[in-house]
């Protein structure tokens, strides 16, 4: 099998003049379309699973990069089995469907179901890595070295490769060999301790926020590395088509969690004292700044300075509170927070959430209804901003998905591909590196690939 994989990357034999002309026209159309996709032309190998890595590569895909998702040929990404809920199949195939978890972070990707436990699979990945700009993986440190897929090996094959390792605890340090899921890192590095009600136990955040922030930091780091790579190209190298010097990015959940402690972390560093613990929806140093119960739900208000507190008092029909010595300044309100919070909630419980939103609207007071996730997805502002769209899925039919969030004046990140079925693009991707259908079928028979 290895001799077969040494075939040339491209086979132009048999291409006609008409085909070349058609290809040229298609190329021009693609070029115009790609002006709206800032990362068009970049190729990414995605060897990551679950959330932080796939979230990172999905963002790169939304911006136009070609994402090749490498999956185990039998089970695929772990999250394919993380349900319910599932989007059910409507094309007659067996199974629960595609899990919502998997669908949430894998659009704009092509799936290659490939085992790299074999020399043949490793050879295929070496060919793909040679042409790639970016590789993202989230295996424990040193794991990929035994498959010849580590940075040291691949950087020799492709010195321009930006190799991004996303782990729980990094490539170094006493915890580096620990597997790290989001909730463990939330617990170990301060976030769970800060989350929950004042007298209650530590609580994990409702979404895997540490995974998500790590994915965002990874995107930021990759874009910085791409810029650094472009700056490393010498003039003569540019003429020769050189891309510049790649590097290894060590991105981990624990570092990103510590970084996003932000003001809470800095407060401890400045004071040298322990933090003040959990505050529920309240703020440790701004009062009132929290949710209050209404007759039928909850509403969040932000009386974050004296002027805003005065507006709140007026809208609660308690203007005298603004001149009460206990509540004159924010420092006073923090000192007397228990009394003030009790007074406010006594009033907010007298009316419905809708009645309070009507009373607060247009006043200049920051406020918000506390919505569940379904209400959020159906929210008029979410809909007006185009944050939910419907795409066509080959096995599940019309599928609602969350849209790319950032609006550009000269670019259009977009959902161009639905999250792929396992191995959906195996033949397509292997064909691009020169394998024939016969060779691909042989690999399928040997269970090196599926799809």
C-alpha positions as CSV (number, residue, x, y, z in Angstrom):
1,X,0.0,0.0,0.0
2,X,2.8,2.5,0.8
3,X,4.1,2.4,-2.8
4,X,0.6,3.3,-4.1
5,X,0.6,6.4,-1.8
6,X,3.7,7.8,-3.5
7,X,1.7,8.7,-6.6
8,X,1.8,12.4,-7.7
9,X,-0.6,14.8,-6.0
10,X,-2.3,15.8,-9.2
11,X,-3.2,13.9,-12.4
12,X,-3.9,16.3,-15.2
13,X,-4.0,13.6,-17.9
14,X,-7.0,13.8,-20.2
15,X,-8.0,17.4,-19.4
16,X,-9.4,19.0,-22.6
17,X,-9.1,22.7,-23.7
18,X,-12.8,23.1,-23.0
19,X,-12.4,21.7,-19.5
20,X,-9.5,24.1,-18.9
21,X,-11.6,27.1,-20.1
22,X,-14.4,26.0,-17.8
23,X,-12.0,25.6,-14.9
24,X,-10.7,29.1,-15.6
25,X,-14.2,30.6,-15.5
26,X,-15.0,28.7,-12.3
27,X,-11.7,30.0,-10.8
28,X,-12.6,33.6,-11.6
29,X,-16.1,33.1,-10.0
30,X,-14.5,31.5,-7.0
31,X,-12.0,34.3,-6.7
32,X,-14.8,36.9,-6.6
33,X,-16.7,34.9,-4.1
34,X,-13.6,34.4,-1.9
35,X,-13.2,38.2,-1.6
36,X,-16.0,37.9,1.0
37,X,-14.2,35.1,2.9
38,X,-11.0,36.5,4.5
39,X,-9.4,33.0,5.1
40,X,-10.2,31.5,1.7
41,X,-7.3,29.6,0.3
42,X,-6.1,28.4,3.7
43,X,-6.1,24.6,4.4
44,X,-6.6,23.3,7.9
45,X,-6.2,19.8,9.2
46,X,-8.5,19.3,12.2
47,X,-7.4,16.4,14.4
48,X,-9.4,17.7,17.3
49,X,-12.6,16.3,19.0
50,X,-15.4,17.4,21.3
51,X,-15.5,21.2,21.8
52,X,-12.5,23.5,22.1
53,X,-10.7,22.4,19.0
54,X,-13.8,21.9,16.8
55,X,-15.1,25.4,17.9
56,X,-11.7,26.9,16.9
57,X,-11.8,25.2,13.4
58,X,-15.4,26.0,12.9
59,X,-14.6,29.7,13.3
60,X,-11.8,29.4,10.8
61,X,-14.2,27.6,8.4
62,X,-16.8,30.3,8.8
63,X,-14.2,32.7,7.6
64,X,-13.4,30.7,4.5
65,X,-10.7,28.2,5.4
66,X,-10.9,24.6,4.0
67,X,-11.3,22.4,7.1
68,X,-10.5,18.7,6.7
69,X,-11.8,17.0,9.8
70,X,-10.0,13.8,10.6
71,X,-12.2,11.3,12.4
72,X,-12.0,7.7,13.6
73,X,-13.4,5.6,10.8
74,X,-15.7,3.6,13.2
75,X,-17.0,6.1,15.8
76,X,-16.0,9.5,14.6
77,X,-15.9,12.5,16.9
78,X,-16.9,11.6,20.4
79,X,-19.8,14.1,20.3
80,X,-21.6,12.3,17.5
81,X,-22.9,10.0,20.3
82,X,-23.6,12.8,22.8
83,X,-27.3,13.0,22.8
84,X,-30.2,13.5,23.0
85,X,-31.2,15.7,21.4
86,X,-30.5,14.4,17.9
87,X,-31.6,15.8,14.5
88,X,-33.4,12.7,13.1
89,X,-32.4,11.2,9.8
90,X,-35.1,11.6,7.1
91,X,-33.3,9.6,4.4
92,X,-33.9,6.1,5.7
93,X,-30.5,5.5,7.3
94,X,-30.4,3.8,10.7
95,X,-29.4,5.5,13.9
96,X,-30.6,8.2,16.2
97,X,-29.6,11.0,13.9
98,X,-26.9,13.7,14.2
99,X,-26.4,14.9,17.7
100,X,-27.1,18.6,18.5
101,X,-23.7,18.8,20.3
102,X,-21.8,17.6,17.2
103,X,-23.9,19.8,14.9
104,X,-23.1,22.9,17.0
105,X,-19.4,23.1,16.2
106,X,-18.7,21.2,12.9
107,X,-20.2,23.1,10.0
108,X,-18.0,24.3,7.1
109,X,-15.9,21.1,7.4
110,X,-15.2,18.1,5.3
111,X,-15.0,14.7,7.0
112,X,-12.2,12.2,6.3
113,X,-12.7,9.0,8.2
114,X,-9.2,7.8,8.6
115,X,-7.3,5.6,11.1
116,X,-3.7,6.9,11.7
117,X,-2.9,3.9,13.8
118,X,-1.5,2.4,10.6
119,X,1.6,3.4,8.6
120,X,-0.7,3.9,5.6
121,X,-3.0,6.3,7.5
122,X,0.1,8.2,8.7
123,X,1.4,8.4,5.2
124,X,-1.9,9.9,4.0
125,X,-1.8,12.5,6.8
126,X,1.8,13.4,6.0
127,X,0.7,14.2,2.4
128,X,-2.2,16.3,3.7
129,X,0.1,18.1,6.2
130,X,2.6,18.9,3.5
131,X,-0.1,21.0,1.8
132,X,-1.7,22.4,4.9
133,X,-1.3,25.8,6.5
134,X,-2.7,24.9,9.9
135,X,-3.1,21.8,12.0
136,X,-5.3,21.7,15.2
137,X,-5.1,18.7,17.6
138,X,-6.2,18.1,21.1
139,X,-4.4,14.9,22.2
140,X,-2.4,14.5,25.4
141,X,1.1,15.8,25.1
142,X,3.5,13.5,23.2
143,X,0.6,11.1,22.2
144,X,0.9,11.9,18.5
145,X,4.7,11.3,18.4
146,X,4.1,7.6,18.3
147,X,2.2,8.1,15.1
148,X,4.8,10.4,13.6
149,X,2.2,13.2,13.7
150,X,3.9,15.4,16.3
151,X,5.1,18.9,15.6
152,X,8.8,17.9,15.3
153,X,8.0,15.4,12.6
154,X,5.4,17.5,10.6
155,X,7.5,20.7,10.8
156,X,10.2,18.9,8.9
157,X,7.7,17.9,6.2
158,X,6.2,21.4,6.1
159,X,8.2,24.2,7.8
160,X,5.4,26.6,7.2
161,X,2.9,24.6,9.2
162,X,1.2,26.3,12.2
163,X,0.7,23.4,14.5
164,X,-1.9,24.1,17.2
165,X,-2.1,21.9,20.3
166,X,-5.1,22.3,22.5
167,X,-5.0,20.5,25.8
168,X,-6.4,20.6,29.3
169,X,-3.1,21.7,31.0
170,X,-0.5,22.5,28.4
171,X,2.6,20.8,27.0
172,X,4.6,21.5,30.2
173,X,3.9,21.7,34.0
174,X,3.0,19.1,36.7
175,X,-0.5,18.6,35.3
176,X,0.4,18.3,31.7
177,X,-0.3,14.6,31.4
178,X,-3.7,14.9,33.0
179,X,-6.8,14.6,30.7
180,X,-8.8,17.8,31.2
181,X,-12.4,18.3,30.5
182,X,-13.9,21.8,30.9
183,X,-15.7,21.2,34.2
184,X,-12.5,19.9,35.8
185,X,-10.6,23.1,34.8
186,X,-13.5,25.3,35.9
187,X,-13.2,23.6,39.3
188,X,-9.4,23.6,39.6
189,X,-8.8,27.2,38.5
190,X,-11.4,29.3,40.3
191,X,-14.5,29.6,38.0
192,X,-16.7,27.0,39.8
193,X,-15.8,28.6,43.1
194,X,-17.1,32.0,41.9
195,X,-20.3,30.6,40.3
196,X,-23.5,29.9,42.2
197,X,-25.7,31.4,44.9
198,X,-24.2,33.1,47.9
199,X,-24.7,30.3,50.4
200,X,-24.8,27.4,47.9
201,X,-22.3,25.0,46.5
202,X,-19.9,25.7,43.7
203,X,-21.6,25.4,40.3
204,X,-20.3,24.8,36.8
205,X,-21.3,27.3,34.1
206,X,-24.3,26.3,32.0
207,X,-22.2,26.0,28.9
208,X,-18.6,24.7,28.6
209,X,-17.3,28.3,28.7
210,X,-13.7,27.4,29.3
211,X,-13.7,25.1,26.2
212,X,-15.2,28.0,24.2
213,X,-12.8,30.7,25.4
214,X,-9.9,28.3,24.8
215,X,-11.2,27.8,21.2
216,X,-11.4,31.6,20.8
217,X,-7.8,32.1,22.1
218,X,-6.7,29.4,19.7
219,X,-8.2,31.2,16.8
220,X,-6.6,34.5,17.9
221,X,-3.2,32.7,18.2
222,X,-3.5,31.1,14.8
223,X,-4.3,34.4,13.1
224,X,-1.3,36.0,14.9
225,X,0.9,33.1,13.8
226,X,-0.3,33.5,10.2
227,X,0.7,37.2,10.3
228,X,4.1,36.3,11.8
229,X,4.6,33.7,9.1
230,X,3.8,36.2,6.4
231,X,6.4,38.6,7.9
232,X,9.1,35.9,8.0
233,X,9.1,35.5,4.2
234,X,12.2,37.0,2.5
235,X,11.6,38.7,-0.9
236,X,13.3,35.9,-2.8
237,X,11.2,33.4,-1.0
238,X,8.0,35.2,-2.0
239,X,9.0,35.0,-5.6
240,X,9.5,31.3,-5.2
241,X,6.1,30.9,-3.5
242,X,7.5,30.5,0.0
243,X,4.9,30.9,2.8
244,X,7.3,31.7,5.6
245,X,8.1,30.1,9.0
246,X,5.4,28.2,11.0
247,X,5.4,27.5,14.7
248,X,3.9,25.4,17.5
249,X,1.1,26.9,19.5
250,X,0.6,25.5,23.0
251,X,-3.0,26.5,24.0
252,X,-4.6,25.0,27.1
253,X,-7.8,25.3,29.1
254,X,-6.1,25.9,32.4
255,X,-4.1,28.9,31.1
256,X,-7.1,30.4,29.4
257,X,-9.3,29.9,32.5
258,X,-6.8,31.7,34.6
259,X,-6.6,34.5,32.0
260,X,-10.3,34.9,32.0
261,X,-10.6,35.4,35.7
262,X,-9.8,39.0,34.7
263,X,-10.8,41.5,37.4
264,X,-11.5,38.7,39.9
265,X,-8.0,37.4,39.5
266,X,-6.4,40.8,39.5
267,X,-8.3,41.7,42.7
268,X,-6.7,38.9,44.6
269,X,-3.2,39.8,43.1
270,X,-3.6,43.4,44.2
271,X,-5.1,42.7,47.7
272,X,-3.2,39.6,48.5
273,X,-6.5,38.4,50.2
274,X,-8.9,35.6,49.3
275,X,-11.7,36.5,47.0
276,X,-15.2,37.2,48.4
277,X,-16.8,34.0,47.1
278,X,-20.0,33.4,45.2
279,X,-22.5,36.1,44.6
280,X,-25.2,34.5,42.5
281,X,-26.4,37.0,39.9
282,X,-25.2,39.9,42.2
283,X,-21.9,41.8,41.8
284,X,-19.3,41.9,44.6
285,X,-18.5,45.6,44.2
286,X,-21.5,47.2,42.4
287,X,-25.0,47.4,43.9
288,X,-27.7,47.0,42.6
289,X,-26.5,44.9,39.7
290,X,-28.4,41.6,39.7
291,X,-31.7,39.8,38.9
292,X,-34.8,40.3,41.0
293,X,-37.9,38.2,41.2
294,X,-41.0,39.6,39.6
295,X,-44.6,38.4,39.9
296,X,-44.0,35.8,37.1
297,X,-40.3,35.6,36.5
298,X,-37.0,37.5,36.9
299,X,-35.6,40.7,35.6
300,X,-32.0,41.9,35.7
301,X,-31.2,45.6,36.4
302,X,-27.9,47.4,36.4
303,X,-27.9,50.5,38.7
304,X,-24.2,50.7,38.2
305,X,-23.7,54.3,39.2
306,X,-25.5,57.0,41.2
307,X,-27.4,58.4,38.1
308,X,-28.6,54.9,37.1
309,X,-29.6,54.1,40.7
310,X,-31.7,57.3,40.7
311,X,-33.5,56.3,37.5
312,X,-34.2,52.9,39.1
313,X,-35.6,54.5,42.2
314,X,-37.9,56.7,40.1
315,X,-39.1,53.8,38.0
316,X,-39.8,51.8,41.2
317,X,-41.8,54.9,42.4
318,X,-39.4,55.1,45.4
319,X,-37.5,58.4,44.6
320,X,-36.7,58.9,48.3
321,X,-34.2,55.9,48.2
322,X,-31.8,58.0,46.0
323,X,-31.3,60.5,48.9
324,X,-31.3,57.9,51.7
325,X,-28.0,58.2,53.5
326,X,-27.6,54.4,53.4
327,X,-27.7,54.4,49.6
328,X,-26.1,57.7,48.5
329,X,-23.0,56.3,46.8
330,X,-22.1,52.9,45.4
331,X,-19.9,52.3,48.4
332,X,-22.9,53.0,50.7
333,X,-25.0,50.7,48.7
334,X,-22.4,47.9,48.8
335,X,-22.2,48.3,52.6
336,X,-26.0,48.1,52.9
337,X,-26.7,45.8,50.1
338,X,-28.9,43.3,52.0
339,X,-31.3,46.0,53.1
340,X,-31.4,47.6,49.6
341,X,-31.8,44.3,47.7
342,X,-34.7,43.3,50.0
343,X,-36.4,46.7,49.4
344,X,-36.0,46.4,45.6
345,X,-37.3,42.9,45.4
346,X,-40.3,43.7,47.5
347,X,-41.3,46.2,44.8
348,X,-40.4,44.0,41.7
349,X,-42.5,41.2,43.0
350,X,-45.6,43.4,42.8
351,X,-45.7,43.4,38.9
352,X,-45.1,41.1,36.1
353,X,-41.9,41.0,34.1
354,X,-43.7,42.5,31.1
355,X,-45.0,45.3,33.2
356,X,-41.5,46.1,34.4
357,X,-40.0,46.0,31.0
358,X,-42.6,48.5,29.8
359,X,-41.8,50.8,32.8
360,X,-38.0,50.6,32.3
361,X,-38.0,50.9,28.5
362,X,-36.5,54.2,27.3
363,X,-35.5,55.3,30.8
364,X,-31.7,54.8,30.2
365,X,-31.6,52.1,32.8
366,X,-29.8,48.9,31.7
367,X,-32.2,46.0,32.2
368,X,-32.9,42.5,30.8
369,X,-35.5,39.8,31.0
370,X,-34.0,36.5,32.2
371,X,-34.8,34.2,29.2
372,X,-34.4,30.5,28.8
373,X,-32.5,29.1,25.7
374,X,-35.6,28.5,23.6
375,X,-36.8,32.1,24.3
376,X,-33.3,33.3,23.3
377,X,-33.4,31.5,20.0
378,X,-36.9,32.9,19.3
379,X,-36.0,36.4,20.6
380,X,-36.9,39.3,18.2
381,X,-33.4,40.8,18.4
382,X,-31.7,37.5,17.8
383,X,-33.9,37.0,14.8
384,X,-33.4,40.5,13.5
385,X,-29.6,40.1,13.7
386,X,-29.8,36.9,11.7
387,X,-28.3,34.8,14.4
388,X,-30.4,31.7,13.5
389,X,-30.5,30.4,9.9
390,X,-31.7,27.3,8.2
391,X,-29.4,25.2,6.1
392,X,-29.9,22.0,4.1
393,X,-28.5,18.8,5.6
394,X,-28.0,15.8,3.3
395,X,-29.5,13.3,5.8
396,X,-31.6,15.4,8.2
397,X,-33.2,17.9,5.8
398,X,-33.7,21.6,6.8
399,X,-31.6,22.3,9.9
400,X,-31.6,25.4,12.0
401,X,-28.2,26.5,13.1
402,X,-26.6,29.4,15.0
403,X,-25.0,31.9,12.6
404,X,-21.4,33.3,12.7
405,X,-21.8,36.3,15.1
406,X,-19.5,39.0,13.7
407,X,-20.8,41.3,10.9
408,X,-18.1,42.7,8.6
409,X,-18.4,45.7,6.2
410,X,-16.3,44.0,3.5
411,X,-16.5,40.3,4.3
412,X,-19.2,37.7,4.7
413,X,-18.4,34.8,7.0
414,X,-21.0,32.2,6.1
415,X,-22.4,28.6,6.6
416,X,-21.5,27.0,3.2
417,X,-21.4,23.4,4.3
418,X,-23.6,21.6,6.9
419,X,-21.8,19.6,9.5
420,X,-20.5,16.5,7.6
421,X,-21.6,13.0,8.0
422,X,-18.9,10.6,9.2
423,X,-16.5,10.1,6.3
424,X,-18.7,12.0,3.9
425,X,-15.8,13.5,2.0
426,X,-13.3,10.6,2.3
427,X,-13.2,9.8,-1.4
428,X,-13.1,13.5,-2.4
429,X,-10.2,14.4,-0.1
430,X,-8.2,11.3,-1.0
431,X,-8.8,11.9,-4.7
432,X,-7.3,15.4,-4.2
433,X,-4.0,13.8,-3.1
434,X,-3.9,11.5,-6.1
435,X,-5.5,8.3,-5.0
436,X,-7.7,6.4,-7.5
437,X,-11.1,4.9,-6.7
438,X,-9.5,1.5,-6.7
439,X,-6.9,2.5,-4.1
440,X,-9.5,4.1,-1.9
441,X,-11.6,0.9,-2.1
442,X,-8.6,-1.0,-1.0
443,X,-8.1,1.3,2.0
444,X,-11.7,0.9,2.8
445,X,-11.4,-2.9,2.7
446,X,-8.4,-2.7,5.1
447,X,-10.5,-0.5,7.4
448,X,-8.0,2.4,7.1
449,X,-10.8,4.6,5.9
450,X,-14.6,4.6,5.9
451,X,-17.4,6.6,4.4
